[in-house]
Amino acid sequence: MAHGGHNIPEQAIERRFARIFRNLLTQFSYAVDRCACFMNTCDETTLIFEQQGEQRNVIHAPFYQHLLNKADL
């Protein structure tokens, strides 16, 4: 991974991005007992939201809104 991992075309990553976050927010987070979503930026890790069952607790509203926007929700 130090050398960039396997080669996935950037267009494919961009194309999949919305679907991945839409699935996380609308399906996957409800399919597990507990879910936590983090944003990794440089040396910092920030908790965006935690979810247990139907109850979602948004910790970092700006990052959460960013996910909603990216997911087209």
Gaussian input, Z-matrix of N, CA and C with variables (Angstrom, degrees):
# hf/3-21g

backbone

0 1
 N
 C     1     B1
 C     2     B2     1     A1
 N     3     B3     2     A2     1     D1
 C     4     B4     3     A3     2     D2
 C     5     B5     4     A4     3     D3
 N     6     B6     5     A5     4     D4
 C     7     B7     6     A6     5     D5
 C     8     B8     7     A7     6     D6
 N     9     B9     8     A8     7     D7
 C    10    B10     9     A9     8     D8
 C    11    B11    10    A10     9     D9
 N    12    B12    11    A11    10    D10
 C    13    B13    12    A12    11    D11
 C    14    B14    13    A13    12    D12
 N    15    B15    14    A14    13    D13
 C    16    B16    15    A15    14    D14
 C    17    B17    16    A16    15    D15
 N    18    B18    17    A17    16    D16
 C    19    B19    18    A18    17    D17
 C    20    B20    19    A19    18    D18
 N    21    B21    20    A20    19    D19
 C    22    B22    21    A21    20    D20
 C    23    B23    22    A22    21    D21
 N    24    B24    23    A23    22    D22
 C    25    B25    24    A24    23    D23
 C    26    B26    25    A25    24    D24
 N    27    B27    26    A26    25    D25
 C    28    B28    27    A27    26    D26
 C    29    B29    28    A28    27    D27
 N    30    B30    29    A29    28    D28
 C    31    B31    30    A30    29    D29
 C    32    B32    31    A31    30    D30
 N    33    B33    32    A32    31    D31
 C    34    B34    33    A33    32    D32
 C    35    B35    34    A34    33    D33
 N    36    B36    35    A35    34    D34
 C    37    B37    36    A36    35    D35
 C    38    B38    37    A37    36    D36
 N    39    B39    38    A38    37    D37
 C    40    B40    39    A39    38    D38
 C    41    B41    40    A40    39    D39
 N    42    B42    41    A41    40    D40
 C    43    B43    42    A42    41    D41
 C    44    B44    43    A43    42    D42
 N    45    B45    44    A44    43    D43
 C    46    B46    45    A45    44    D44
 C    47    B47    46    A46    45    D45
 N    48    B48    47    A47    46    D46
 C    49    B49    48    A48    47    D47
 C    50    B50    49    A49    48    D48
 N    51    B51    50    A50    49    D49
 C    52    B52    51    A51    50    D50
 C    53    B53    52    A52    51    D51
 N    54    B54    53    A53    52    D52
 C    55    B55    54    A54    53    D53
 C    56    B56    55    A55    54    D54
 N    57    B57    56    A56    55    D55
 C    58    B58    57    A57    56    D56
 C    59    B59    58    A58    57    D57
 N    60    B60    59    A59    58    D58
 C    61    B61    60    A60    59    D59
 C    62    B62    61    A61    60    D60
 N    63    B63    62    A62    61    D61
 C    64    B64    63    A63    62    D62
 C    65    B65    64    A64    63    D63
 N    66    B66    65    A65    64    D64
 C    67    B67    66    A66    65    D65
 C    68    B68    67    A67    66    D66
 N    69    B69    68    A68    67    D67
 C    70    B70    69    A69    68    D68
 C    71    B71    70    A70    69    D69
 N    72    B72    71    A71    70    D70
 C    73    B73    72    A72    71    D71
 C    74    B74    73    A73    72    D72
 N    75    B75    74    A74    73    D73
 C    76    B76    75    A75    74    D74
 C    77    B77    76    A76    75    D75
 N    78    B78    77    A77    76    D76
 C    79    B79    78    A78    77    D77
 C    80    B80    79    A79    78    D78
 N    81    B81    80    A80    79    D79
 C    82    B82    81    A81    80    D80
 C    83    B83    82    A82    81    D81
 N    84    B84    83    A83    82    D82
 C    85    B85    84    A84    83    D83
 C    86    B86    85    A85    84    D84
 N    87    B87    86    A86    85    D85
 C    88    B88    87    A87    86    D86
 C    89    B89    88    A88    87    D87
 N    90    B90    89    A89    88    D88
 C    91    B91    90    A90    89    D89
 C    92    B92    91    A91    90    D90
 N    93    B93    92    A92    91    D91
 C    94    B94    93    A93    92    D92
 C    95    B95    94    A94    93    D93
 N    96    B96    95    A95    94    D94
 C    97    B97    96    A96    95    D95
 C    98    B98    97    A97    96    D96
 N    99    B99    98    A98    97    D97
 C   100   B100    99    A99    98    D98
 C   101   B101   100   A100    99    D99
 N   102   B102   101   A101   100   D100
 C   103   B103   102   A102   101   D101
 C   104   B104   103   A103   102   D102
 N   105   B105   104   A104   103   D103
 C   106   B106   105   A105   104   D104
 C   107   B107   106   A106   105   D105
 N   108   B108   107   A107   106   D106
 C   109   B109   108   A108   107   D107
 C   110   B110   109   A109   108   D108
 N   111   B111   110   A110   109   D109
 C   112   B112   111   A111   110   D110
 C   113   B113   112   A112   111   D111
 N   114   B114   113   A113   112   D112
 C   115   B115   114   A114   113   D113
 C   116   B116   115   A115   114   D114
 N   117   B117   116   A116   115   D115
 C   118   B118   117   A117   116   D116
 C   119   B119   118   A118   117   D117
 N   120   B120   119   A119   118   D118
 C   121   B121   120   A120   119   D119
 C   122   B122   121   A121   120   D120
 N   123   B123   122   A122   121   D121
 C   124   B124   123   A123   122   D122
 C   125   B125   124   A124   123   D123
 N   126   B126   125   A125   124   D124
 C   127   B127   126   A126   125   D125
 C   128   B128   127   A127   126   D126
 N   129   B129   128   A128   127   D127
 C   130   B130   129   A129   128   D128
 C   131   B131   130   A130   129   D129
 N   132   B132   131   A131   130   D130
 C   133   B133   132   A132   131   D131
 C   134   B134   133   A133   132   D132
 N   135   B135   134   A134   133   D133
 C   136   B136   135   A135   134   D134
 C   137   B137   136   A136   135   D135
 N   138   B138   137   A137   136   D136
 C   139   B139   138   A138   137   D137
 C   140   B140   139   A139   138   D138
 N   141   B141   140   A140   139   D139
 C   142   B142   141   A141   140   D140
 C   143   B143   142   A142   141   D141
 N   144   B144   143   A143   142   D142
 C   145   B145   144   A144   143   D143
 C   146   B146   145   A145   144   D144
 N   147   B147   146   A146   145   D145
 C   148   B148   147   A147   146   D146
 C   149   B149   148   A148   147   D147
 N   150   B150   149   A149   148   D148
 C   151   B151   150   A150   149   D149
 C   152   B152   151   A151   150   D150
 N   153   B153   152   A152   151   D151
 C   154   B154   153   A153   152   D152
 C   155   B155   154   A154   153   D153
 N   156   B156   155   A155   154   D154
 C   157   B157   156   A156   155   D155
 C   158   B158   157   A157   156   D156
 N   159   B159   158   A158   157   D157
 C   160   B160   159   A159   158   D158
 C   161   B161   160   A160   159   D159
 N   162   B162   161   A161   160   D160
 C   163   B163   162   A162   161   D161
 C   164   B164   163   A163   162   D162
 N   165   B165   164   A164   163   D163
 C   166   B166   165   A165   164   D164
 C   167   B167   166   A166   165   D165
 N   168   B168   167   A167   166   D166
 C   169   B169   168   A168   167   D167
 C   170   B170   169   A169   168   D168
 N   171   B171   170   A170   169   D169
 C   172   B172   171   A171   170   D170
 C   173   B173   172   A172   171   D171
 N   174   B174   173   A173   172   D172
 C   175   B175   174   A174   173   D173
 C   176   B176   175   A175   174   D174
 N   177   B177   176   A176   175   D175
 C   178   B178   177   A177   176   D176
 C   179   B179   178   A178   177   D177
 N   180   B180   179   A179   178   D178
 C   181   B181   180   A180   179   D179
 C   182   B182   181   A181   180   D180
 N   183   B183   182   A182   181   D181
 C   184   B184   183   A183   182   D182
 C   185   B185   184   A184   183   D183
 N   186   B186   185   A185   184   D184
 C   187   B187   186   A186   185   D185
 C   188   B188   187   A187   186   D186
 N   189   B189   188   A188   187   D187
 C   190   B190   189   A189   188   D188
 C   191   B191   190   A190   189   D189
 N   192   B192   191   A191   190   D190
 C   193   B193   192   A192   191   D191
 C   194   B194   193   A193   192   D192
 N   195   B195   194   A194   193   D193
 C   196   B196   195   A195   194   D194
 C   197   B197   196   A196   195   D195
 N   198   B198   197   A197   196   D196
 C   199   B199   198   A198   197   D197
 C   200   B200   199   A199   198   D198
 N   201   B201   200   A200   199   D199
 C   202   B202   201   A201   200   D200
 C   203   B203   202   A202   201   D201
 N   204   B204   203   A203   202   D202
 C   205   B205   204   A204   203   D203
 C   206   B206   205   A205   204   D204
 N   207   B207   206   A206   205   D205
 C   208   B208   207   A207   206   D206
 C   209   B209   208   A208   207   D207
 N   210   B210   209   A209   208   D208
 C   211   B211   210   A210   209   D209
 C   212   B212   211   A211   210   D210
 N   213   B213   212   A212   211   D211
 C   214   B214   213   A213   212   D212
 C   215   B215   214   A214   213   D213
 N   216   B216   215   A215   214   D214
 C   217   B217   216   A216   215   D215
 C   218   B218   217   A217   216   D216

   B1=1.4383
   B2=1.5284
   B3=1.3123
   B4=1.4628
   B5=1.5129
   B6=1.3259
   B7=1.4588
   B8=1.5161
   B9=1.3110
   B10=1.4550
   B11=1.5169
   B12=1.3146
   B13=1.4676
   B14=1.5124
   B15=1.3267
   B16=1.4522
   B17=1.5325
   B18=1.3027
   B19=1.4599
   B20=1.5166
   B21=1.3191
   B22=1.4537
   B23=1.5189
   B24=1.3160
   B25=1.4695
   B26=1.5261
   B27=1.3172
   B28=1.4579
   B29=1.5246
   B30=1.3224
   B31=1.4710
   B32=1.5263
   B33=1.3250
   B34=1.4639
   B35=1.5259
   B36=1.3254
   B37=1.4614
   B38=1.5258
   B39=1.3129
   B40=1.4637
   B41=1.5279
   B42=1.3115
   B43=1.4650
   B44=1.5310
   B45=1.3249
   B46=1.4681
   B47=1.5235
   B48=1.3082
   B49=1.4537
   B50=1.5225
   B51=1.3069
   B52=1.4718
   B53=1.5226
   B54=1.3255
   B55=1.4685
   B56=1.5213
   B57=1.3181
   B58=1.4624
   B59=1.5288
   B60=1.3197
   B61=1.4616
   B62=1.5225
   B63=1.3086
   B64=1.4703
   B65=1.5288
   B66=1.3356
   B67=1.4707
   B68=1.5288
   B69=1.3256
   B70=1.4616
   B71=1.5247
   B72=1.3273
   B73=1.4594
   B74=1.5265
   B75=1.3113
   B76=1.4727
   B77=1.5249
   B78=1.3376
   B79=1.4649
   B80=1.5244
   B81=1.3193
   B82=1.4603
   B83=1.5202
   B84=1.3395
   B85=1.4641
   B86=1.5234
   B87=1.3213
   B88=1.4690
   B89=1.5326
   B90=1.3118
   B91=1.4657
   B92=1.5282
   B93=1.3124
   B94=1.4705
   B95=1.5259
   B96=1.3243
   B97=1.4621
   B98=1.5237
   B99=1.3430
   B100=1.4744
   B101=1.5095
   B102=1.3188
   B103=1.4620
   B104=1.5248
   B105=1.3199
   B106=1.4576
   B107=1.5176
   B108=1.3129
   B109=1.4618
   B110=1.5234
   B111=1.3297
   B112=1.4561
   B113=1.5201
   B114=1.3286
   B115=1.4672
   B116=1.5159
   B117=1.3243
   B118=1.4590
   B119=1.5167
   B120=1.3168
   B121=1.4545
   B122=1.5189
   B123=1.3114
   B124=1.4690
   B125=1.5273
   B126=1.3110
   B127=1.4675
   B128=1.5203
   B129=1.3216
   B130=1.4588
   B131=1.5261
   B132=1.3315
   B133=1.4622
   B134=1.5225
   B135=1.3419
   B136=1.4577
   B137=1.5195
   B138=1.3223
   B139=1.4540
   B140=1.5225
   B141=1.3413
   B142=1.4655
   B143=1.5198
   B144=1.3399
   B145=1.4571
   B146=1.5205
   B147=1.3233
   B148=1.4621
   B149=1.5147
   B150=1.3189
   B151=1.4547
   B152=1.5104
   B153=1.3210
   B154=1.4590
   B155=1.5230
   B156=1.3282
   B157=1.4601
   B158=1.5180
   B159=1.3156
   B160=1.4655
   B161=1.5277
   B162=1.3279
   B163=1.4674
   B164=1.5223
   B165=1.3223
   B166=1.4636
   B167=1.5226
   B168=1.3250
   B169=1.4510
   B170=1.5286
   B171=1.3167
   B172=1.4651
   B173=1.5210
   B174=1.3229
   B175=1.4578
   B176=1.5230
   B177=1.3256
   B178=1.4718
   B179=1.5317
   B180=1.3207
   B181=1.4716
   B182=1.5285
   B183=1.3332
   B184=1.4719
   B185=1.5368
   B186=1.3296
   B187=1.4701
   B188=1.5291
   B189=1.3290
   B190=1.4650
   B191=1.5242
   B192=1.3148
   B193=1.4680
   B194=1.5218
   B195=1.3140
   B196=1.4717
   B197=1.5378
   B198=1.3449
   B199=1.4603
   B200=1.5323
   B201=1.3212
   B202=1.4766
   B203=1.5285
   B204=1.3136
   B205=1.4724
   B206=1.5254
   B207=1.3249
   B208=1.4667
   B209=1.5186
   B210=1.3403
   B211=1.4677
   B212=1.5286
   B213=1.3253
   B214=1.4710
   B215=1.5206
   B216=1.3256
   B217=1.4690
   B218=1.5206
   A1=111.22
   A2=117.35
   A3=120.05
   A4=111.16
   A5=116.28
   A6=120.27
   A7=111.66
   A8=117.40
   A9=120.37
   A10=115.12
   A11=118.66
   A12=119.75
   A13=111.68
   A14=115.94
   A15=119.53
   A16=109.21
   A17=115.47
   A18=121.01
   A19=111.49
   A20=116.06
   A21=121.92
   A22=105.86
   A23=116.98
   A24=119.08
   A25=111.26
   A26=116.39
   A27=121.52
   A28=111.84
   A29=117.41
   A30=120.77
   A31=111.20
   A32=117.06
   A33=120.71
   A34=110.63
   A35=116.58
   A36=120.42
   A37=109.71
   A38=117.27
   A39=121.42
   A40=111.13
   A41=117.20
   A42=121.74
   A43=110.96
   A44=116.97
   A45=121.65
   A46=113.16
   A47=117.64
   A48=123.23
   A49=112.48
   A50=118.52
   A51=122.06
   A52=111.14
   A53=116.37
   A54=120.64
   A55=111.66
   A56=116.94
   A57=121.29
   A58=110.46
   A59=117.22
   A60=120.14
   A61=111.98
   A62=117.65
   A63=120.68
   A64=109.65
   A65=116.95
   A66=120.92
   A67=111.48
   A68=117.29
   A69=120.52
   A70=110.62
   A71=116.70
   A72=121.17
   A73=113.67
   A74=117.87
   A75=119.49
   A76=114.33
   A77=117.65
   A78=119.62
   A79=112.86
   A80=116.60
   A81=120.91
   A82=112.84
   A83=117.46
   A84=120.00
   A85=112.03
   A86=117.27
   A87=121.53
   A88=112.53
   A89=116.64
   A90=121.15
   A91=112.52
   A92=116.87
   A93=121.63
   A94=109.81
   A95=116.41
   A96=120.16
   A97=112.04
   A98=115.01
   A99=120.81
   A100=109.04
   A101=115.34
   A102=121.17
   A103=108.36
   A104=116.42
   A105=122.02
   A106=107.79
   A107=116.36
   A108=121.79
   A109=108.59
   A110=115.88
   A111=122.19
   A112=110.59
   A113=115.88
   A114=123.17
   A115=106.27
   A116=116.02
   A117=121.32
   A118=108.46
   A119=116.59
   A120=121.73
   A121=108.31
   A122=115.28
   A123=121.57
   A124=110.17
   A125=117.05
   A126=121.16
   A127=112.51
   A128=117.27
   A129=120.93
   A130=111.09
   A131=115.74
   A132=122.14
   A133=107.30
   A134=116.11
   A135=121.37
   A136=109.28
   A137=116.35
   A138=121.43
   A139=108.64
   A140=116.38
   A141=121.29
   A142=110.32
   A143=116.02
   A144=119.22
   A145=110.17
   A146=114.12
   A147=123.07
   A148=106.60
   A149=116.22
   A150=119.76
   A151=109.53
   A152=114.46
   A153=121.29
   A154=106.01
   A155=115.19
   A156=120.02
   A157=110.28
   A158=116.65
   A159=121.88
   A160=112.77
   A161=116.75
   A162=121.38
   A163=111.53
   A164=117.26
   A165=122.52
   A166=108.27
   A167=116.01
   A168=122.53
   A169=108.10
   A170=116.24
   A171=121.40
   A172=108.45
   A173=115.44
   A174=122.22
   A175=110.66
   A176=116.46
   A177=121.66
   A178=108.34
   A179=116.02
   A180=121.98
   A181=113.91
   A182=121.02
   A183=119.11
   A184=113.18
   A185=117.35
   A186=119.50
   A187=110.98
   A188=117.17
   A189=120.63
   A190=110.49
   A191=117.06
   A192=120.57
   A193=110.46
   A194=116.70
   A195=121.07
   A196=110.25
   A197=116.66
   A198=120.19
   A199=111.22
   A200=116.21
   A201=119.99
   A202=110.40
   A203=116.28
   A204=119.93
   A205=111.20
   A206=116.54
   A207=120.67
   A208=111.71
   A209=116.41
   A210=121.39
   A211=112.11
   A212=116.61
   A213=121.74
   A214=111.31
   A215=116.86
   A216=121.86
   A217=110.20
   D1=-21.50
   D2=-179.49
   D3=-61.79
   D4=-23.16
   D5=-179.26
   D6=-105.48
   D7=21.60
   D8=173.98
   D9=99.72
   D10=1.45
   D11=178.72
   D12=69.22
   D13=-156.77
   D14=179.92
   D15=-82.33
   D16=157.31
   D17=-174.30
   D18=-83.43
   D19=106.91
   D20=171.99
   D21=-111.93
   D22=123.58
   D23=-178.98
   D24=-56.72
   D25=138.75
   D26=-178.47
   D27=-57.14
   D28=-35.48
   D29=177.99
   D30=-61.70
   D31=-37.55
   D32=178.93
   D33=-67.17
   D34=-39.86
   D35=178.35
   D36=-62.89
   D37=-47.76
   D38=179.35
   D39=-60.85
   D40=-40.91
   D41=-178.50
   D42=-65.08
   D43=-37.10
   D44=-176.60
   D45=-82.89
   D46=-19.60
   D47=-170.70
   D48=-55.32
   D49=-52.81
   D50=-177.82
   D51=-61.35
   D52=-43.81
   D53=-178.95
   D54=-63.19
   D55=-40.99
   D56=-179.39
   D57=-60.99
   D58=-48.50
   D59=-178.53
   D60=-71.67
   D61=-35.53
   D62=176.14
   D63=-61.10
   D64=-44.68
   D65=178.63
   D66=-64.47
   D67=-41.13
   D68=178.33
   D69=-60.03
   D70=-46.93
   D71=-173.12
   D72=-78.68
   D73=-25.58
   D74=-174.31
   D75=-110.39
   D76=-18.52
   D77=-176.14
   D78=-129.14
   D79=-61.80
   D80=-170.80
   D81=-60.21
   D82=-41.79
   D83=-177.42
   D84=-66.05
   D85=-22.50
   D86=177.58
   D87=-90.90
   D88=-13.41
   D89=-176.21
   D90=-88.38
   D91=-6.36
   D92=-179.24
   D93=-118.32
   D94=163.67
   D95=178.55
   D96=-66.76
   D97=-43.86
   D98=-179.62
   D99=-139.71
   D100=148.71
   D101=179.96
   D102=-142.02
   D103=139.95
   D104=172.76
   D105=-134.18
   D106=135.60
   D107=-178.32
   D108=-119.28
   D109=128.87
   D110=-177.49
   D111=-120.39
   D112=152.32
   D113=170.93
   D114=-109.22
   D115=122.89
   D116=176.86
   D117=-103.08
   D118=112.60
   D119=177.95
   D120=-127.29
   D121=118.51
   D122=-179.27
   D123=51.97
   D124=-117.28
   D125=-176.94
   D126=-97.56
   D127=4.89
   D128=-173.48
   D129=-114.62
   D130=138.66
   D131=174.94
   D132=-117.57
   D133=126.56
   D134=-176.70
   D135=-121.36
   D136=128.82
   D137=175.16
   D138=-73.68
   D139=124.48
   D140=-179.98
   D141=-91.71
   D142=-52.30
   D143=176.32
   D144=-152.64
   D145=157.68
   D146=171.34
   D147=-122.14
   D148=147.95
   D149=178.48
   D150=-142.60
   D151=136.48
   D152=173.40
   D153=-132.74
   D154=115.52
   D155=-175.39
   D156=62.63
   D157=-128.11
   D158=-179.58
   D159=-86.09
   D160=-10.76
   D161=-174.26
   D162=-89.49
   D163=111.34
   D164=177.25
   D165=-106.00
   D166=129.58
   D167=179.18
   D168=-113.41
   D169=108.60
   D170=179.79
   D171=-81.24
   D172=123.40
   D173=-178.36
   D174=-96.23
   D175=-42.26
   D176=-176.91
   D177=-122.21
   D178=93.92
   D179=-173.77
   D180=-59.77
   D181=-42.15
   D182=179.77
   D183=-61.94
   D184=-43.20
   D185=177.57
   D186=-67.79
   D187=-37.56
   D188=177.78
   D189=-62.30
   D190=-43.88
   D191=177.87
   D192=-62.74
   D193=-37.46
   D194=176.96
   D195=-60.13
   D196=-43.88
   D197=177.31
   D198=-61.93
   D199=-44.43
   D200=178.37
   D201=-59.04
   D202=-43.96
   D203=179.50
   D204=-63.13
   D205=-46.20
   D206=179.90
   D207=-63.16
   D208=-31.83
   D209=-178.98
   D210=-84.85
   D211=-0.63
   D212=-177.07
   D213=58.53
   D214=41.02
   D215=178.41
   D216=-109.46

